[in-house]
Amino acid sequence: MGSGVVPNDGQPHDDELSSEEQLALESMIHSASNYVVPSDKLRGQVLNAARELFSDRRSERVYLEWVWVLAIVACLLVPVLQSVSAYGNSFQGPSAKQIEEQAIQLAREQNMEMDWGLVEVFSRMRQGSIAPTSR
């Protein structure tokens, strides 16, 4: 970094000016205040810039809130989904293939046609005399 010496850019610095030069500089700055005025549009531009900044920050905050909500919901749903998938198979009824196999077996045992075997399997399942087989 260096010794802290400011390079000389050709401009006089405050510590190099004499007291008379400093007074002259201050009077020039003071006289400039009479003709340096903000434009009529400055207030509106400042307000618009502030609104945009506020809107951007609000949008970011809302976005982050939604991210947090989704993360929390995901964390809460994972155990629920795992437990449902673990016990989900017991809640499912028999597949079409399993029903067809039961109907074929019943039709052979009772010497009836396959169609009537299907009717009989569904009737017994509704009555609860045949427990649906699990996968």
TAVENRA-V109656 format. One record per run of one state. SS is the DSSP state (h for helix, s for strand, l for the rest). FROM is the first residue (numbers start at 1). TO is the last residue. If there is no record, write none. Layout:
ss=SS from=FROM to=TO
ss=SS from=FROM to=TO
//
This chain:
ss=l from=1 to=13
ss=h from=14 to=16
ss=l from=17 to=18
ss=h from=19 to=32
ss=l from=33 to=41
ss=h from=42 to=91
ss=l from=92 to=95
ss=h from=96 to=109
ss=l from=110 to=113
ss=h from=114 to=127
ss=l from=128 to=135
//
